[in-house]
């Protein structure tokens, strides 16, 4: 069952305003009905009936005389009258709709019907006079109730476009924030008005511009750094080839160091690009055979692969890098006893698991190993960027990575990625 907070903001505001408005109307109607007092009307009807009685022919006058007198009163007062004998015989002219002879308990009382308020008065000579006023304000209290409810409904309907306009601007701001979060750095909000929402939109546009400029400057710096770092590495490699023979230990060490440094530079640049993308799905995503990629990487290092056939929309180059980093990490710390499992998962996802039988990972370091440049205590000689890059690639694809220790020793790295871009 949905809660009020689960509905859009404009419906929440409209519902709260409407409830408050209708509560005021209902309380007004209840107070009006509670304070309704017929005593002034009773006194006025009684006085008027006494005045009519004083000007009526006596009870023993002919019926046509009494009927003519009642006709004159109806013309003068613009009021409906009916005169009856004590036993209910009508002495006045029949009306349409008729005024019937009232029951005994109605004498001296005011009653409402569809035409108006009716008052029954018994004359001193036992005749019965029925007077009926057509008064829309007094005869039909439900008209007042309907009027108040209609007024409340009209105010609520008129207020809805105003509320919707306000919240629509907030929704536009929300969509721009989400667009910026997905990597669209050109996302901006149209500023309308001078209220708080307009000020918030102006602040967002200013912040988005600063972020766009900052990211652009970082991209420029990375492009320059990539060029400037690779050039001296190539010069060192060429110098090593000229200074030492092919089988020289010095040359082999220089080549190994240059290759390690080149790989470090590549990982730093790749990690920086992914962090600037802020998990945006904006790369070269195409349908790729994940099973084929995993088979190639596992065969290169002679590692067992247990795989289902998985085809997903990914950046194949980054997925290959992700699996290669996981395999290199496992080989570095756990030796050759490694198994890779590729399977379909629920909700249109797939999982890639790299399991080993190494020493495992201390519990307090399970999350820290994905931080850049973090290395396990007294273990290995890696750069500390491989697992950080694996996490960035997973998040870049809208997925996640987790690690746990296996029963019997070893660790299991599990990458969960969607089959298609969403």
N, C-alpha and C positions, 0 to 999 in steps of 0.2 A: 504494500500500500504506500502510495507516494505521500511524503510529508510536504508541508507548505514550502519549505526551503528547497525542495526538489524542482519547483516550478520556476519559469523565467522571472526575472526581477520585476518586469512591468506587470505581470499577473499578480505577484505578491503584493505590490503597492496598490493595485486596483482592488484586490480582494479586501485588504485591510481598510482602505478608504470606504469602500461600499458597505462593509460590515459596520463601521463606525457611523456612517450616514443613516443606514437603516435602523440602527439601534436608537439614534436620536429621534427618528420618525416614530418608531414603535413606542418609545417612552412618552412622546408628545401626545399620541393618540390615547394611550392608556391614561395619562393625566387628564386629558379632556373628558374621557368617558367617566373617570372617577369623580370629577368635579361637576358633572352634569346634574343640574338641579331643576326639577319641574315645578317647584313651588311658585316662582314668579308667574309661570304660565298658568298654573291652576288659579291663582288669584285673578289674573287678567280674564281668563275664560269665565270664571264665576261672576265677575262684575259685569262682563258683557252679556252673559245669559240673564242676569237680573234686569238689565236694561231692556232686553228684548221682551222679557216676561211682562214688564210694566206696560208695554205698548201692544200687547196681543189682545185680541178679542177674548171675552170670557169663554169658559169651557162649554157653556150651553149655547154659544153662538152657532149659526149654521156653518156647515163644513166649508161651503164656498167662500164665506166671509173669512174664516180662518186661513183657507188656502190663499186668498188674495193678499192677506196680511203677510204671510210668509213670503209670497212672491216679491212684495215691496221691499222686505228686509234683504232678500237676496240681491236685488238690484242696487240697493243703497250701500250695502256692506261688501258686495262682491264676494259673498261667502255662501257656502252650501248649508241649507237648513233642512231639517226634517222634524215634523211635529207628530207625535203619537199620543193616543189615549193611554190610559193606565194599563189596559189589557193588550196593547200592541197594535191597535188599528191606526193606520196612517191618516193624518188629517191634512197634510201638506201635499203638494204636487210631487208625483214620483220623479226621481232624478236618474240620470245615467252618467256614471254608474250609480246604482241605488244606495241609499243610506238605510241599512236594516235596523230593525228594532233591537237595541242593545240588551245584553243580559243584565241581571240585577246588580252583579258585582262590578259593572262598568260605570254605574252612576257616580258622578262626581270625580271621575278619573279622566286622564288624558291618555289616548291611545294613538299609535302611529300606524298608518297603512300606506299603500302605494300612492294614494292621492295627497295625503297631508295629515295634520294632527286633528284628531276628532275628540270632542268633549261632550259628555252626556250630563244633562242637567234636568232634575225633576222639579217641575213647577209646584207651587203650593196647592193647586187644584188637582195634583197627581198626574197631569199631563207630562210627557217626556219630550224635551227639546234636545235634538242632536245638532251640534254645530261643528262644521268642518272647515278648517283653513288650509288653503293650499300654500304651504311655505316650504320651499326647497331647503332652506337652511335648517329648519327645525324638524322636518318630517323624515329626512333621510340622512342619518349620521354616517351611513356607509359611503355616501358621496364624499364627505370630508375625509374619510379614511382612504378611499381610492385616490382622491386628489393629493393627499400627502405622499402616498406610495408612488404615484405617478411622478410627483415632483422629485422624490428621491431617486427614482430610476432615471429621470432625465438628467439630473446632476451627475449621476454615475456615468451615464453614456457620454456626456459632454467631457467629463474629466478623462475618459480613457484615451482619446487622441493626445491629450497633453502629456499624460503619463507615458504613453508609448513613444512620443517624440523624445522625451528625456532619456528613457532607457535605451532607445535606438542609438543614441549617441554613445552611450556606455558600451553597447554591444559592438559598435564600430571600433571603439578604442580597444576592446578585448580582442577582436579579430586582428587588428594591426599588431597588438602585442604578440599574439600567437604566430602571426606571419613572421615577425622579427625573430621570434624564438626558433622558427624552422629554418632560419638562415637568409630570409629575404630582407637584406639590410636596407633596401629602398622603401620599405613599408612606412607610410606616413598616415596621419589622421587629418581629415578636413576640419579645420577650426571654425566653429559657428557660434556667435554670441560672445558674451563677456562674463559668463557665470563660471562657477567652479569647474564644471565639466570642460569648458573651453580652456581654462587655465591648465587643467590636467592634460588635455590634448596638446597644448603648446609645449608643456614640459616633456611629454613623450617624444614629440617631433625633435626637440632640441637634443634629447638624450640619444635618440636613434641616429641623428646626424653625427654626433660625437663618436658613437660606436662604429658607424660606417667608416669614418675617417681613421679611427684607430685600427680597425681590421685591415683597411687598405694599406696603411703604413706598415703593418706587420707583414702583409703579403709581399710588399715591395722589399722589405728587409730580408725576408726569407729567400726571395729570388736572388737578391744580391749575395746573400751568405752562401747559397748553394753554388753560385759561380765562383766566388772568392775562395771557398774552402776546397773545391774540387781542383782548382788550378794548381795550388802548391802540392797537393797529393800526387798529381800526375808528374810534376817535376821531380819530386822525391823518388817516385818509382822509376823514372827514366835515369836519374842519377845513380840509383842503386844498380841498375843493369849495366851501366858503364864502368862503375868503380870496382865491381866484384864479379868473379866468374860465376857461371850458372850454378855450380854445386857448392858455392861458398856458404857456410853457416851464416855469415853476416848478411848476405843477400837474402837468404830464406827468411831470416828474422825481420829484415826490413820489409820484405813483401808481405809477411804475415801481419806486421804492425800496420802497414799502409792499408791492407785489406780490412783489418779490424776497424781502423779509423774511418775508412770509407763507409763501412757498414753502419758505424755509429752515426756519422753525419746523415746518412740516408734515413735512419730510424728517427733521428731528431727532427728532420724536415717533415717526414711523413706524419709523426705525432703532432707536430705543430699545425700542419694543415688540417688534420682531423679535429683538433681542439678548436681551431678558428671556425670550422664548419658548424660547431655547436650541435652536433648530432643531426644536422640537416640532411635530408634525403635529396641530394643534389648532384651526386657523382655520376659516373658512367655505369648505370645500372642496366644490366641486360640479363636475359635468361641464360643461365650457365649450368652445366652438369656438375653438381657438387661432388657426386660420386667419382667422376673421372678425375677431378682435381685432387681429391683425397687419395685416390689410387696412385696417381703419379708421385705425389709427395711421399707417401708411405713406401713406395717401391724404391725411391731414391735412397732411402736410409734403411731399407730392409726391415720394415715394421709391419706387423700384422694389422689387417684392416677387416673389420666386420661392418658391412654397409648395406643399406637399402638404396634403391635407386631414387635419388633426390635431385630434382631440378628446381632452381630458385632464381629469383630476380635479384642479382647481387652485382657488386663490383668484383669480378673474378680475380683481378690482380691483388686486391686487398684480402680476399678470402684465402688466396694461396699464401699470402704473407702471414696471415693469422695462423694457419695450420703449420706453416714452417717454423714460426716462432715457438709454438707449443711443442713441436717435436724436438727442436733444438734444446729447449728448456728441459724436457724430459730426459733427453740423452745426456745432457750435461750433469744432471743431478741424480738420475736413476739408472743409468746404464741401458742396455739393450732390451730389458724385459718390459716392453711397452705394448699396449694394444689401443687401437683407435676404433671407435664405434660411431657410425653415422646412421641416424634413424629419423623417421617421421615422428612428429609430436602433435599434440592436440592444438586446436585453434589455428590451423594452417601455419605451423612452425616446424622446424626441424632442429635436432640437437646433434652436436659434434662433441664426443667425449674422448679425451686422451687420458688413459689410465696407465699408471706405472707401479712398480714395486720398490720404489726407492725409500729413503728414510722418512718420507712424509714431511708435513709442514707443522711447526708448532702452532697451537690453537690461537695464541695471541697475535700471530703474524699472518693469519689466513687472509685478512683484508688488506694488510699493508703491502703485500707483495705486488699489488697492482699499481702502487704509486711509482711515479717516475724516479729512476736512479736508486730505488730501494733494493737492497740485497739481503738475502737471508744471512743471519749471523754465522760467521766462520764457515761459509759454504760457497764454493764456486768462484769463478772469476768473470762473470758476465757483466754487461754494462748497466743492468738494472732498467733497461728500457723495453725489453722484449715483451714482458707481460703487460706493461702499461700500454704498449701499442696494441696488443691483443684486445684489451678492454676498450680502447678508443675505436677500433675497427668494429667491435660488436655493437657499441652504442651508435656508431655512425650508420649501421644497418638497421637500427631500431631494435636491437636485441640486447642480450646480457650475457655475462660470464660469471660462473661461480666455481669455487674449489672446495673440496672436502677431502678428509683423510679416509682411506679405505680400511676396511677390516682386514687385519693380517699384515698391514703395512703398506705404504705407498700413498699416492695422491691421485685424485681424479679431477681434472679440469673439464667443466661442462659449458659449452657455448650454445645458447638458444637463440635462433634467428628466425625471422618471418620468411615465408616462401615467396612473398611478393611485397613490393613497396606499397605502403598505405598512406 
